[in-house]
Amino acid sequence: MAFKVNRRRFLKRAGIAAGAVATATGAAASAAPLAIPLPDARSKRTVSGIAAQPACCSGAAKLIFACSGSADVGKIADMASRRLTEQGVGKMFCLAGVGGRVKGIMDGTRSAQAILVIDGCPLHCGRNTLVQAGFKKFEHLCLKDIGMEKGKTPAVDQAVEKVVSRGKAKLTA
C-alpha cells in the first residue's frame, strides 16, 4: 500500500527547517532547497515500473534454494545453503521470489544449469514451491532423509557440514 509523505511534516519531525541547508563552510544557504536522500539506484523504479535487480538476485549456473522454515532443521538448511555459496559450490537464491513469481528471479532460475532445493522438514515446502512454479528438473535434499528430525536437531557445525557434504554431492553429480 503506497502512502504520500508530507514533506514539511517529515522535515519538522526530523528536526530540520524546510529552508535551511548548511553549505560546506557551515553557513546557511536559504536559496537552495533541502536535499532529501533518494532511494539508491537499486530500489528506484525504472520506466517500465519494475525495480532494478540487485546483484544478489541475478542468476547463476548452479542455484541453491533453502526452505529456512522456523525450526532447527530450517536453520540448518539455511546455514548449509549459505556455506555452499561461500564455498563457491553454487549460489543461494530466493525461494520466496519463486513463490511470488518475481520475474527476475523466475528468469534467473529458468536459466540455471543445476538447482538444489534443501528442505528442513518432510513438508517439502521448498520442493513444492518450485514444482508449483513449473520447475521439474532439480535436485532435492530433505534433512529428514539424512536423519535430522524437526525439533530434535540442534543447528551445530556438525549438522551443517553433513548437509553441505550431501549438497555438494548432489550439485556436482
C-alpha positions in Angstrom: 0.0 0.0 0.0 1.5 3.3 -1.1 1.2 6.4 1.0 2.1 10.1 0.5 4.7 11.7 2.7 4.1 15.3 3.7 7.5 16.9 3.2 7.0 19.7 5.7 5.8 17.4 8.4 8.6 14.9 7.7 11.2 17.7 8.0 9.7 19.1 11.1 9.8 15.7 12.8 13.3 15.2 11.7 14.2 18.5 13.3 15.2 20.2 10.1 13.8 23.6 9.0 12.5 23.3 5.4 14.6 26.2 4.0 17.8 25.6 6.0 20.6 24.0 4.2 24.2 24.2 5.5 26.9 24.6 3.0 30.4 23.1 3.2 31.6 26.1 5.2 28.7 25.9 7.7 26.8 29.0 6.6 23.1 28.7 5.9 22.0 28.8 2.3 18.3 29.6 2.2 18.2 29.8 -1.6 18.9 26.1 -2.1 16.1 23.6 -1.3 16.8 21.0 1.3 18.0 17.8 -0.3 16.3 14.7 1.0 18.1 11.5 0.2 16.6 9.5 -2.6 16.5 5.7 -2.7 19.6 4.3 -4.4 19.5 3.0 -8.0 18.7 -0.5 -6.8 15.4 0.5 -5.3 14.2 3.2 -7.7 11.5 2.3 -10.1 12.5 2.2 -13.7 10.5 3.5 -16.6 8.7 0.1 -17.0 7.7 0.2 -13.4 9.9 -2.7 -12.4 12.6 -2.2 -9.7 16.2 -2.7 -10.8 17.6 -6.1 -9.9 20.2 -6.0 -7.2 23.3 -8.2 -7.7 22.1 -10.8 -5.2 19.1 -11.5 -7.4 20.9 -12.2 -10.6 21.1 -15.8 -11.7 24.0 -18.3 -11.7 24.9 -21.6 -13.2 24.0 -23.5 -10.0 21.3 -22.3 -7.7 20.6 -23.4 -4.1 17.2 -22.8 -2.5 16.7 -23.4 1.2 13.3 -23.7 2.9 14.6 -22.0 6.0 11.3 -22.5 8.0 11.2 -21.7 11.6 12.5 -24.8 13.2 16.0 -26.0 14.0 16.2 -28.0 10.7 15.2 -24.9 8.8 18.1 -23.0 10.3 20.4 -25.9 9.3 19.1 -25.8 5.8 19.7 -22.1 5.6 23.2 -22.2 7.1 24.2 -25.1 4.8 22.9 -23.1 1.8 24.9 -20.1 2.8 28.0 -22.2 3.4 27.7 -23.8 0.0 27.5 -20.4 -1.5 30.6 -19.2 0.4 32.5 -22.3 -0.8 31.6 -21.5 -4.4 29.6 -24.6 -5.0 26.5 -22.7 -6.2 24.6 -19.5 -5.3 21.9 -19.3 -2.7 18.8 -17.9 -4.4 15.4 -16.5 -3.2 12.7 -19.2 -2.7 10.2 -16.5 -1.8 10.8 -14.8 -5.1 9.9 -18.1 -6.9 6.8 -18.4 -4.8 5.9 -14.8 -5.6 6.7 -15.3 -9.3 9.1 -12.4 -9.3 10.1 -12.0 -12.9 13.9 -11.5 -12.5 14.1 -14.4 -10.0 12.0 -16.7 -12.2 14.2 -15.8 -15.2 17.4 -16.5 -13.2 16.0 -19.8 -12.0 15.0 -20.8 -15.6 18.5 -20.1 -16.9 20.3 -22.2 -14.2 22.1 -25.3 -15.3 21.5 -27.0 -11.9 19.2 -26.4 -9.0 19.4 -27.8 -5.5 16.5 -27.4 -3.0 17.2 -28.1 0.6 14.1 -28.7 2.8 14.4 -28.8 6.5 11.4 -30.9 7.2 9.2 -33.5 5.4 6.6 -31.0 4.5 8.8 -30.2 1.4 7.8 -26.6 1.1 10.9 -25.7 -0.9 10.3 -28.6 -3.4 6.6 -27.8 -3.6 7.3 -24.1 -4.3 9.5 -25.0 -7.3 7.1 -27.6 -8.6 4.1 -25.2 -8.4 6.2 -22.6 -10.3 6.7 -25.1 -13.1 10.2 -26.3 -12.4 10.7 -30.0 -12.9 14.4 -30.6 -13.1 16.2 -30.0 -9.8 17.9 -32.0 -7.0 16.2 -32.3 -3.7 17.7 -32.8 -0.2 15.4 -33.2 2.8 17.1 -33.2 6.1 14.7 -35.8 7.5 16.1 -38.2 4.8 19.6 -37.9 6.3 18.5 -38.5 9.9 17.7 -34.9 11.1 14.4 -34.5 12.9 12.5 -31.3 13.4 12.7 -30.1 16.9 15.4 -32.6 17.8 18.4 -31.5 15.8 20.4 -28.5 17.1 21.9 -26.2 14.5 25.6 -27.1 15.2 28.5 -27.1 12.8 28.5 -30.9 12.5 24.9 -31.0 11.3 25.5 -28.1 8.9 28.6 -29.8 7.5 26.6 -33.0 6.9 24.1 -31.1 4.8 26.9 -29.2 3.0 28.6 -32.5 2.1 25.3 -34.0 0.7 24.5 -30.8 -1.1 27.9 -30.8 -2.8 27.4 -34.4 -3.9 24.0 -33.6 -5.4 25.2 -30.4 -7.3 28.4 -32.0 -8.7 26.8 -35.3 -9.8 
